[in-house]
Amino acid sequence: MVPQHMELQKKLKVENFAEWFEQTTLHAMIYDYRFPVKGCGVWPGYGFKLRRNVLEVMRSLLDNSGHEECLFPLLIPRGLLEKEAEHVRSFQEEVFWVTMGGSSELGEKLALRPTSETAIMPMLKLWIRDYKDLPIKLYQVVSVFRYETKATHPMIRVREVTTFKEGHSAHATYEDAEKHVGEMVGLYKKFYEELCIPYIVSKRPNWDKFAGAICSIAFDTIMPDGRALQIGTVHHLGQNFSKPFDVKYLKPDGTHEYVWTTSYGISERVIAALIALHGDDRGLVIPPKVAPIQAVVIPIPYKGREGEVYEEAKKVYSELTSTGIRAIIDEDDEETPGSKFFKWELKGVPVRVEIGPRDIDRGVVTLVRRDTLERKSVARSELLTSFTALLDVLSNDMRSAAWKYLDERFYKVKSLDEAGELIKARRGIVEVPWCGRDECGSTLEDNTEARVLGSPLGAAAEKGKCISCDREASNSLRLAKTY
């Protein structure tokens, strides 16, 4: 019988990305999509560690920027969800409703939260009294539920979003809320850089911004199949939620004013992007910062010297773990070294540490980096220094390779035909001159069978003619096939 990790190599990432992604995450024990409810997946132990490490990067950034982690209820009464009319209209076909309690019908339907603005606002009304209580910055990591009617995809298009980090803030002025939006865009940039994920940042078009927002900013990246994936959003909500929920504060002059709010979120799409962008036909390639296991020590015994090799491997393992490196030792004597190599390459462990009799005789260990499979012998006495330096090099190289991949698939064109051809071939993201009118943007979506991602932030006026109506361009639009 051929081991699963050997079979996996026959499923090429570029030729059939969807199959590669599902099989890789399954066999590497990252995400199991075989749960008997469509659109719902399970995080096994190894995948849960990766998820936790990714979220800890975000938690650290938010905690250090004055946020507090909270937890709000899953159930939202229908009356609360309907308070912001535009908001509920956008979700009305996606909401899961709880209508029964035991055998009794509920007096009011309860929604499984699709997002939490309408759950948080009633509590802010209770917590905010005067200007001294502002700003409030909070976040939670929870499941949200969307009745996804399109074809589902593991982590990318699901009905239970299990890793929904949503942040919310309330401010005394429009300007303070606007400043916070900029700060959160900057925070998200740091987050993606830590994960070696490249991105473009765009202001969403008016016809496709978050329901209830006055401005939406989105982060997108490009997946191996050429489609764009939205991996994060930041929204300026203005007073569109504070007014229907009557959330006011007392100003220093004794008058009352509605607060200004923002929200910003990520989901497991971030982990999907991390897996998709860095992985290869052997399996996962995980950035060291978030890798569940950063090093696997593999003894390579030789007849008559088995005890010596295993003893040295244990010493190396102890030395690595004593400094906080997440390491394991694979002492399974029923597997060949080659089979172990395949197993840990599939799981994306950044560095493999090999120890055999020749290494011991020479006073070295062999380090093999997962991204390039390059081998390097380093002095045993310099193991920790060499290993730490290699993690830094590996991270920087992964980041550079990912940005190169995105840059090579981002096109600026001035012809509708050229834009259409690139999009049809799923070559990546196309940026075109635009007059700034919504109707032209919508027409571009129809003519190219793509989705508008938005406009560049703070961009100067684009030179040339709008490729939709031939008027003078005042900005640009980015289009791509999306999930």
N, C-alpha and C positions, 0 to 999 in steps of 0.2 A: 504493500500500500504506500502510495506517495504521500509524504507529510503535507498538511495543508499549506504550510509556508512555501513549499516547493511548487505546489499548484498555483499559488498566487502569482508567481512570476510570469505565468502565461497570459495574465490579464494586464495588458499594457495601459498605462495611465493616459497617454495621449490618444490612443486609438479608441478607447471606450472608458471615458472618465467616470461615468456614473457607476459602471460595474466595478472599476478599480476602487473607487471610493468606498462602496458598500462592502466589498470583500476585504479590503485592507483594514477598515475600522473594525470589522467583525473578527477577523483572524488575529489581529493584534490586540484584541480585547479592549478596544477603545469604546465602541458603541455597538449595541446589538439591536437591530431593527426588526427582529422577528417576534416582538411582543404582539399578542393577538388583538390589538386595537390599531387600526390604520392611523398613521401619522404620529405614533408614540414609540419611543425607543428607550433602551435601558443603558445606563452607564455602569459597566462592570468595574471591578476594583481598580485596574490599571488606568482605564479611561477616566474614572472619577478622580484619581490623583492628578492627572493632566488637567482636568477641569478645575480642580481646587487650586492648582498652582497658577493657572491663568487668572482665576478670580482673585487670588491673593495679590497679584500685580496691580489689578484694578483697585482692590480694597486699599492697598497702601497709598496709591495716588490720591484716592478720594479722602481717606482719613487724614492725610497730611495737608489737605486743602480745606479743612474745616467742616467736612461732612460728618454726619452721624448715621450709622447703620440702624435701620428700623425694620419692623415687620408689620405689614397691614393685612387684614383679612382677605381670604380668597374670594368670598362671596360678596357681591355688590347688589343691593336692591335695585330693581328695575327703575324705580323713581329717581335714584341718584344717577344712574347711567344716562337717563334721558334729560338731565338738567341742562346739558350743553347740547343743543340741537344738532349742530353740524357734526359733533363728535359721535353721537349715537347713530346718526345716519350712515356714517362711514363704516361702522361696525355691525350694523343690524343683520347683515347676512352671514356674519362670522361668529356670533356669540353662541356659546353653549348655555342653555338655560336649565336651572334646577326648578322643577315644578311640583315635585312631591317630597314630603317628609314622611318616610315610612309608607303607610297606606293612605295618608291624608294629603289632599291637595293644598298647596301653600296659598295663603291669601295674596301674596305678592311674589312674582317670579324673582329668582335670584340668578344673577349672571356669574359664571366663572370668569374672573377678571380677564379681559382682553388687553388691558393696560390699567394703570391705577390712578390716573388724574382724578376721576370721580370718587374714588375711595379716600383719597388723601385730603381733598379740599374740605370736607366737613370737619376733619380733625384740625386742619389749620385754622378754621374759624374759631375753634375752641382754644387753640394755643396762642393765637396772635391777638394782643390787646393794643399795644402802642408801638411806636417806631423803635423802641429799645429792643423789641423782640425780633427785629429784622436785621440782617437777612437770616432766613432759615434755609439750611442746606442739608438734605437727607437723601438716603438711598436704601434700596433693598434688593436682594437677590432671590427671586422667586420663580415659580412656574406661572405662565400665562397661557390662555387657551384661545385658539382661533379655529373656527370650523373651516379649515382649508379645503376648498372644493376642487382645486386644481390637483394635478398629480403631485404626490408628496415625494420628498427626497430626504434621506437621513440627515439630520441636523440643519438642513438648509431650508426645507419647506415642510414644517411639521404642524401637528394640531396641538400638541403640548410643547410649548417652548420652555424647556426645563432650566435654562440658564439665563433668565431675563434679569439683567442688572439695570434697574431703572433709577435714575436720579431725579430729584425734584428740588426746586428752590423757590422762595418767595422773597420779594424785594420791595423797597419803599418807592422806587422810581423806575421809569422805563429805562433810563440810562444805566442804572445799576444792574438791572436784569440783562441789558444788552452787553454790558461789560462781562457779566458772568457767562453768557453764551460764548464769548471769545475765549474766556479762560477754560471752559470745558472743551472747546475745539482744541486748544493747546494741550490739555490733559490727555485727550484721546490720541493725539499725535504721539505723545510720549509712550502711551500704552502700546500702540501698534509698533513703534520702533523697538520696544523691549521684546516683542514677539517676532521681530524680523518680518513683519507684514507690510508690504507697500500699499499705498492708498492714493486716491485723489479726493479732494474735498470740494464739494459743489453746493451751491444754494439751490434747493429744490424749486421747481417752477410753481407758480401760483396754483395751477390746476392739479398739482399732485403733492402738495405739502401735507403735513400731519393735520388731521381734522381738528380744528380749534386753534391752530397755531397762526401767528402772523408772519412767521418766518421759520423755515426748516433747513437745516444744513446736514448733508449726508456724506459719509465716508464710503467709498466704493473701491473694490479691488477687482482684478481680472483672474478668473479661474482657468484651469487647463483646457476647458472646452471653448474658450474665447468669450464666454458670457461674463457680464459684470455681476458682482455680488455686493449688495449693500451690507456693510458690516457694522455700522453705527450711525446714530442720528443725534442731533442737538436741536431743540426747538425753543423759540421765543414764543410764549403763549400769550403775551400781553396781559390784558385783563379779561380775556375771553372765558376763563374758568372762575376767576374770583368774583365777577359780577353775578352770574347765576347762583353761585353758592354763598354770596354775600360775605365774602372774606375781606374785611376792612381793618385798618389800623388807625390809631389816634396819632395825628401829626403834632409836632411841637407847638403849632399855633392853635391847637384845640379843635381843629376840623378833622373829619374822617376822610380817608381815601382808600380805594380798592388796591390791594397788593398787585404786583406784577410778578408773574410766575414763568418758570422755564422747566423743561424736562429733557432728559437725555438718556439714551439706552444702547445697550449691546445685547447680544444673545449668543447661543452656541454657534452661530454663523462665524464668529471669530475663530473658534476652534476648528470649524470646517475649513476655513481659509488657511489656517496654519498647516493643517494636514495636507490640503490640496496643493498649496504652493511649494512646500518644501519636500514632500514625499517623492519617491521614485518607484521604479518597477520592482524594487526589492521590498518596499513597504514604507514605513514612516521615516521621516527625518525630523527630529524634534529639537528646537532651540534649547541649549543647555539650561537657560534660566528656568524653564517650566517643565523640563523633562522629569517624569516620575523617577527615572533612574538615570543618573548622569554617567555612570561607569559600570561596566560589567567586567569582572575579573575572570578570565578563563584559563585554568591550568591546562597545559598540553603535556601530559605525562609521557614518559618513555620507559620502556621495559627495564626494570631494575632501579629506576630513579623516581618512581611514582611518589613515594613518601616525601622525598626532598622537594619535588615540584609543588605538591599540595601544601606543604608547610610554608614555602615561600609565598605562594598565592594568598594564603591566609594572612600573612604578615602585610602584604601589599593592601589587601582589603581593609585590614584594621587601620593602617596608616591613612588611607583615603577617608574612611568614615570618621576617624577621630577628629578630622578638621571640618566636618560638616558636609562633606561631599556625599551625595546620594548614590551609594554604590551597593552592588551585590556581588556574590561569588557563585559561579555555576560549577558545582562539584558533582553533577549528575554523571556517574561513571557508566551509564547505559547509553549515553549519546556520544557520538564522535565530536571532536572539536569543530569539524565542518558543519555538522548539523546545528551545533550551538551558535556558530556564526550567523547562519541563516535566521535562526529563531530571534536573536537579539537585534539583527538588522531589521527584521520585520517590525519589531517594536520601537525602532528608532532611537535606541540608546546612543547618545552622542559619541562616546569613546569606548572602544573595547581595549582591555589591557590583557595582553597575552604573556604567559610565562611558561617557558619550556626549559629543558636542561641547558641548551645553548645560551639562553638568556642569563641563566644563573652563572654559567661558566664565565661569561663576558662581563658580568656585573651590570646588566641592563634589564629593562623591560621594554616590550613592544607596544606602542600605542597606535591604534587604528581608528581614524576619524570616520564617522558614519557618512558624512555628506559626500566625500570624495573617495572613501575607502583607502586613502593614502596611509601607508605604514611608516612608522618612525621609531627607531630605537633611541631610548634616552637612558642616561646613567641612573642606576638604581638609587643612588644617593640624591639625585635631583628630581625624583618622581613628582613630588608635590608641586614644585616650581614649574616643571615642564607641563604637568597636567593642567594646572590653572591657566597657564599661558595658552595652551592649546584650546581650552574652552573659549577664551576670548577671541582667538583667531577664528575659530569655527563660527562663533556668533556673528562676527563682523563679515565673514565671507558669505554666510547664509543671507544676511541682510542685503549685502551688495548684489548677490545673484538674484534675489527676489525683486529688487528695484530695477535691475537691468531687464528682467522679464517684463515688468509692467511698462517701462519706458519704451521697449521695442514694440509694444502693442497699443500705444497711444498715438493717434494720428490727428493732425490738423489738416483739414482739406477745405477747399472752397467750391467744390462741385457736388451737386446732389447725386449725380450718377456715381462718382467715386465713393461718396459716403455710403450709398446704397449697396455697392459691390462689397465694400469692406465689412459692412454689417451683415450682409447676407452670408458671407463666408465665415462669419464669427471670428474675425481677426482681432477683436478687442474693442476699445473705446474710440469713438470718432468725435472730434470737436469741430464745429462749423460756425461760420459767421451768422449772426441772428439780429434781426431788427429790434427785438425786445417785446414784440407783441405776442400775447398768449395764443392767438389764433394761428400764427405762423408756427409756433412750437408744436401745437397739436397736429397741424398739417404735416410737419416733418415726421412725427411719430407714425402717421398713417402711410406716408410715402416711402418710408424706409423699413416699415414693419419692425421698428425698434422702440425703445423706451427712452425718454429724455431723463438723464440723470440730474441735470441742472446746469448752472453757469458757474464759471470760476469765481472764487471770492475775491472781491476788490480788484477785479481785472480792469485794465484800461479799455477804452472803446476799441472794438475790433475793426481793423481796416478792411474795406471791401464791401461787398453787397450781401445782403441776407440771401441765403441760397434757396429760401422758400418763396420770397416775394420780390426780390431784386431791389428793395429799398436799402438805404445806407445802413450798414450794421452798427449797432451800438453795444453789442456784447457778443458772447459766444454761447453755444449750447453743446452739451456733451450727450451723445447717444450711444446705445449699445443694446445688444440682446441681453436680457436679464433673466434671473430666476423668478 
